[in-house]
Amino acid sequence: MLANVATKQDMPEAEAMQSTKPDLMTVEDAKALDTKSMAELFKDHINPGQFHFMKLLGFHKVKIETAEGMYYTDQNGRKILDFFGGFGSLAHGHNHPRVIAARQRFQDEDRHEIAIAFLSQYATALAKNLAACSPGDLDMVFLGSTGSEAMEAAVKVAERASGRKNCKVVYAENSFHGKTKGVLSLTDSELYQGDFQLVGNRVKVPFGDLQALSNAIKSDPDIGVVVLETVQGGGGIISAPESYWKGVRELCDQHNVLWVADEVQCGYGRTGKFYAFEHYGVVPDVTALAKSLGAGKAAVGAMIAKRDVYMKAYGSPKTAMIHAQATFGGIGEASVTAIEGLNVLYDEDLIENSARVGAHLIARLKQIQEKYPKIIKDVRGQGLMVGLEFQDFSQTMPMVLRPVLAMLDEKLKGSLSGFIGAQLLRDYDILVAFTEYNRNVIRLEPPLVCTKENVDTFCDALDDLLSKGIVSIVNGFIKSQAG
Ligand SMILES: Cc1ncc(COP(=O)(O)O)c(C=O)c1O
């Protein structure tokens, strides 16, 4: 106990009824924190280990004051072009004025938040909108707050509807479906899975390998659900051909297996269609959205299931309440935000923009790859979900750099993306995203409001940086560590 806090025994009875206000910061105090104090608080109360990585990349020196459209503005008035986009959470850009206005109206009108006791006009309208955006009879919606929660609901509805008593779930190598315990079991990462006790009824197959999926399903009648990201985001922007997805649909139909498409990162227009699976002319049995569904202002996740799948799982009065929403599912202002966000997505043709500007980004990156084939290994993706893979330098780093690199953190050895990302931020005011599963891949998921001019700014900066050559890039990074 803190020495200066009086105990209840020391106080007269009436005073003891009042709780002593702890040493709380106010919102104004929070706004005024500088980078040094934020670093101390982050290390003391959030994640000291993570701070180490932020420092390595120079991100700890930045305090974001405001954000608008494609840009952050830091404490020094520097504008930072956002090609990270919160891993696909910012389709509308930062602080879209229509989204802000809808939220403001909601507050000005003293609207209500909790959507549990009474029917909510906002939750029901959002569910209707999501059904309208979804092909086939993907009509039944569960609202939550995160992608993990949406995916938990997706796996649960499919498992119940599969009718298997000991239902097993197939998932893919290199998958990422979230970190809550159920979907963590389907997230193919030793790092994230750690030593946790995971859900046991699962079978892992290589992503994009129809034969492997077919062998698994045919050899085990307990398999009732297949869970796949349509484009693997955390895996480094990996997609599979149309023939694979058509095959997945057929296999699942033949064996009465339910297909769950995780569209948390690749959905919501990111690849140039509302859902990435729409590129392949197939419809899954269940899908999930989150990230940009909250229009960059709210935490909203959604599971969307085919009506018959939903009814099999939760359709009777006996089973209906197994699944009803959590406390904040369909909450008022978040739902209003998501409703306005969906309207903006279509009114401003952001899906079409994603396809058009994304094609320009990929074309320009391929030109840069041709110029620096020894540095860039691959450019891939669709729409504004693009992976830029650098050659692996762990074996081929120039001799002059090896002694200094040997002193660097294990995560950075031989990985160009760390060096390049750090310098894009420091010297070119551009933010990109790294990829946990493949340290050679930079993920580019800018807001869908991105223009061709934004793409040119990014590509010119990358070109300029790469023109300096590997030795200079690595030396520049090492100098920044000393500074
Ligand atoms: C494909 C995919 N599924 C699920 C999730 C989990 O979403 P959340 O972080 O909102 O729980 C993510 C998050 O990155 C994701 O990329």
The ligand as an SDF file (V2000), in Angstrom:
LIG
                    3D

 16 16  0  0  0  0  0  0  0  0999 V2000
   -7.1110  -11.4810  -40.6100 C   0  0  0  0  0  0  0  0  0  0  0  0
   -7.2900  -11.0460  -39.1960 C   0  0  0  0  0  0  0  0  0  0  0  0
   -8.1910  -11.6570  -38.4170 N   0  0  0  0  0  0  0  0  0  0  0  0
   -8.3990  -11.2830  -37.1540 C   0  0  0  0  0  0  0  0  0  0  0  0
   -7.6920  -10.2360  -36.5980 C   0  0  0  0  0  0  0  0  0  0  0  0
   -7.9290   -9.8510  -35.1740 C   0  0  0  0  0  0  0  0  0  0  0  0
   -8.4780   -8.5820  -35.0960 O   0  0  0  0  0  0  0  0  0  0  0  0
   -8.3900   -7.7120  -33.7330 P   0  0  0  0  0  0  0  0  0  0  0  0
   -6.9500   -7.2800  -33.5960 O   0  0  0  0  0  0  0  0  0  0  0  0
   -9.3130   -6.5670  -33.9680 O   0  0  0  0  0  0  0  0  0  0  0  0
   -8.8260   -8.5920  -32.6260 O   0  0  0  0  0  0  0  0  0  0  0  0
   -6.7560   -9.5590  -37.3660 C   0  0  0  0  0  0  0  0  0  0  0  0
   -5.9750   -8.4460  -36.7890 C   0  0  0  0  0  0  0  0  0  0  0  0
   -4.9660   -8.0290  -37.2860 O   0  0  0  0  0  0  0  0  0  0  0  0
   -6.5390   -9.9630  -38.7050 C   0  0  0  0  0  0  0  0  0  0  0  0
   -5.6430   -9.3710  -39.4870 O   0  0  0  0  0  0  0  0  0  0  0  0
  1  2  1  0
  2  3  1  0
  2 15  2  0
  3  4  2  0
  4  5  1  0
  5  6  1  0
  5 12  2  0
  6  7  1  0
  7  8  1  0
  8  9  2  0
  8 10  1  0
  8 11  1  0
 12 13  1  0
 12 15  1  0
 13 14  2  0
 15 16  1  0
M  END
$$$$
